[in-house]
């Protein structure tokens, strides 16, 4: 599995932001309140979250430049949820302005990084600026698909899917090992348990399933001991906070 470099990640962040901007331009006033791909969330909720996470990550970098850290969201996860709920019902013009400004702020912060800056510490996952860039890449790419505007997981790139699979290996139950067999690509294994389950299908479908999204190409098949089985249950998404939660 190829490891992405900071230079490649920066290019991917710009691509992902461009996708969000293009999709935002497809919306009209009435479509903001329509359901997204996330249960209980409208497209307005997704847009509010995209603005929120982009601003939050820009702030992580701002503090990192000073050798300091700050929590990802004001008020923690409760503050995040309240901010999304408050902004979800905004008008198209308000969403366009807030998402555009937040994306510009985040991209400017990453564009300004020097080579050594990528390893500066941030509070997010008790990680580095590079980890924050990977997180923003995930957020922009996955939530662009959640807008239900014809840009589903089938559009995710191979580097993104491979990164996502690596990141979401934490969702494999302790007793299991998943032997992933993406069509036309080398197999890979995630998890260290004693029960092997083979998951075959298109790479984008495997990544979407691990991310809790609907595999858009319908290609997945699970087998254990050569018998077909249901796709296995997954552990929760890795927590954004490293502390005792």
C-alpha positions in Angstrom: 0.0 0.0 0.0 1.6 3.3 -1.1 2.1 5.9 1.6 1.0 9.4 0.6 3.6 12.2 0.9 2.8 15.7 2.3 3.1 17.1 -1.2 0.6 14.6 -2.6 -1.7 15.1 0.3 -1.7 18.9 -0.3 -2.7 18.3 -4.0 -5.5 15.9 -2.8 -6.8 18.5 -0.4 -7.2 21.0 -3.2 -8.9 18.4 -5.4 -11.3 17.4 -2.6 -12.1 21.1 -1.9 -12.8 21.7 -5.6 -15.3 18.8 -5.6 -17.2 20.2 -2.7 -17.2 23.7 -4.4 -18.6 22.2 -7.6 -21.3 20.2 -5.8 -22.3 23.3 -3.8 -22.8 25.1 -7.1 -25.3 22.4 -8.1 -27.7 23.2 -5.2 -30.7 25.5 -5.2 -32.6 26.9 -2.2 -35.1 24.0 -1.9 -32.4 21.3 -2.1 -30.6 22.4 1.0 -33.3 21.0 3.3 -33.5 17.6 1.4 -32.1 14.5 3.0 -28.4 13.7 2.7 -26.9 10.2 2.8 -26.6 10.4 6.6 -29.5 9.4 8.7 -31.2 12.4 10.3 -29.0 14.9 8.4 -30.1 17.2 5.6 -27.7 18.5 3.0 -27.6 21.6 5.2 -26.2 19.6 8.1 -23.5 18.2 5.9 -22.5 21.6 4.6 -22.5 23.0 8.1 -20.2 20.2 9.2 -17.9 20.7 6.2 -17.5 24.4 7.1 -17.0 23.5 10.8 -14.3 20.9 10.2 -12.5 23.1 7.7 -12.4 26.0 10.1 -11.4 23.7 13.0 -8.5 22.2 11.1 -7.3 25.7 10.1 -7.3 26.5 13.8 -5.3 23.4 14.6 -2.6 24.6 12.2 -2.7 28.2 13.5 -1.9 27.0 17.0 0.7 24.5 15.8 2.7 27.3 14.2 3.0 28.8 17.7 4.0 25.5 19.3 0.6 25.3 21.0 -2.4 23.0 20.8 -6.2 23.6 21.1 -9.2 21.3 21.1 -10.6 20.7 17.7 -14.0 22.3 18.3 -15.0 25.1 20.8 -17.0 23.2 23.4 -15.8 19.8 22.3 -18.1 17.4 20.5 -21.2 19.0 22.1 -20.2 22.3 20.7 -19.7 20.7 17.3 -23.2 19.2 17.3 -24.8 22.5 18.4 -23.0 24.5 15.8 -24.1 22.1 13.0 -27.7 22.1 14.2 -27.7 25.9 14.3 -26.2 26.4 10.8 -28.0 23.5 9.0 -31.1 25.7 8.2 -29.1 28.5 6.7 -29.9 29.8 3.2 -28.0 28.7 0.1 -26.1 32.0 0.1 -25.1 31.6 3.7 -23.9 28.0 3.1 -22.0 29.1 0.0 -20.3 31.9 1.9 -19.4 29.9 5.0 -18.2 26.7 3.2 -16.2 28.7 0.7 -14.5 30.8 3.4 -13.8 27.8 5.5 -12.2 25.9 2.6 -10.1 28.9 1.6 -8.9 29.2 5.2 -8.0 25.6 5.6 -6.2 25.4 2.2 -4.3 28.6 2.9 -3.1 27.1 6.2 -1.9 24.0 4.5 -0.4 25.8 1.6 1.7 27.9 4.0 3.4 24.9 5.6 7.2 24.4 5.4 8.4 20.8 5.1 9.1 20.5 8.9 5.7 21.9 9.8 3.9 18.7 8.8 5.2 17.0 11.9 4.2 19.8 14.3 1.9 18.5 17.1 -1.9 19.2 17.1 -4.6 18.2 19.6 -6.6 16.3 17.0 -6.0 12.6 17.9 -2.9 13.7 19.7 -1.3 13.7 16.3 0.6 15.9 13.8 -0.3 18.4 11.2 0.0 15.6 8.6 -2.6 13.6 10.5 -4.9 16.6 10.4 -4.4 16.9 6.7 -5.4 13.2 6.3 -8.4 13.8 8.4 -9.6 16.8 6.4 -9.1 14.7 3.2 -11.3 12.1 4.6 -14.0 14.5 5.8 -14.2 16.4 2.5 -14.2 13.3 0.3 -16.7 11.2 2.3 -19.1 14.0 3.0 -19.0 15.2 -0.6 -20.6 11.8 -1.4 -23.0 12.2 1.5 -24.5 15.2 -0.3 -26.2 12.7 -2.7 -25.4 14.8 -5.8 -24.1 12.1 -8.1 -20.6 11.9 -6.6 -20.7 8.7 -4.7 -18.0 6.4 -3.4 -17.5 5.0 -6.9 -15.6 8.2 -7.7 -13.1 7.8 -4.8 -9.5 7.5 -6.0 -7.3 4.4 -5.4 -5.0 6.4 -3.1 -7.9 7.6 -1.0 -9.5 4.2 -0.7 -6.2 2.6 0.3 -5.7 5.3 2.9 -9.2 4.9 4.2 -8.8 1.1 4.5 -5.6 1.6 6.5 -7.2 4.2 8.8 -10.4 2.1 9.3 -8.6 -1.1 10.1 -9.5 -0.2 13.7 -13.1 -1.1 12.9 -12.2 -4.8 12.5 -13.4 -6.8 15.5 -10.6 -8.2 17.8 -11.5 -11.8 16.9 -11.4 -11.2 13.1 -9.0 -10.7 10.3 -10.4 -9.4 7.0 -8.7 -10.6 3.9 -9.6 -7.9 1.4 -9.6 -8.9 -2.3 -10.3 -5.8 -4.4 -11.1 -6.7 -8.0 -7.9 -6.5 -10.2 -5.7 -5.4 -7.3 -3.4 -7.1 -4.8 -5.1 -8.5 -1.7 -4.4 -7.1 1.7 -5.3 -8.0 5.3 -6.5 -5.9 8.1 -7.1 -7.0 11.7 -5.2 -9.6 13.7 -7.9 -12.0 15.0 -8.0 -15.7 14.5 -11.2 -15.8 12.3 -10.4 -15.0 8.7 -13.2 -13.5 6.6 -12.6 -12.8 2.9 -14.2 -9.6 1.5 -14.2 -9.4 -2.3 -15.4 -6.7 -4.6 -14.5 -3.3 -6.1 -12.0 -1.3 -4.1 -14.4 1.6 -3.8 -17.1 -0.7 -2.5 -14.8 -2.1 0.2 -13.7 1.4 1.3 -17.3 2.6 1.4 -18.5 -0.3 3.5 -15.7 0.2 6.0 -16.7 3.8 6.2 -20.3 3.0 6.9 -21.5 4.1 3.5 -23.6 2.2 0.9 -21.3 0.4 -1.6 -22.5 2.1 -4.7 -21.4 -0.6 -7.2 -23.0 -3.5 -5.3 -20.0 -5.8 -5.7 -19.2 -7.0 -2.2 -19.2 -10.6 -1.1 -18.1 -12.1 2.2 -16.9 -15.7 2.7 -15.6 -17.6 5.7 -14.2 -21.1 5.3 -15.3 -21.0 1.7 -18.9 -20.4 2.6 -20.8 -17.2 1.7 -21.8 -15.2 4.8 -23.3 -11.8 5.5 -20.9 -8.9 5.6 -19.6 -8.8 9.2 -20.4 -6.2 11.8 -17.8 -3.5 12.3 -16.6 -1.7 15.4 -17.3 2.0 15.8 -15.5 4.6 13.7 -12.2 5.5 15.4 -12.9 8.2 18.0 -11.6 11.6 17.2 -10.5 12.1 20.8 -7.6 9.9 22.1 -8.7 10.2 25.7 -10.8 7.7 27.7 -14.1 7.8 25.8 
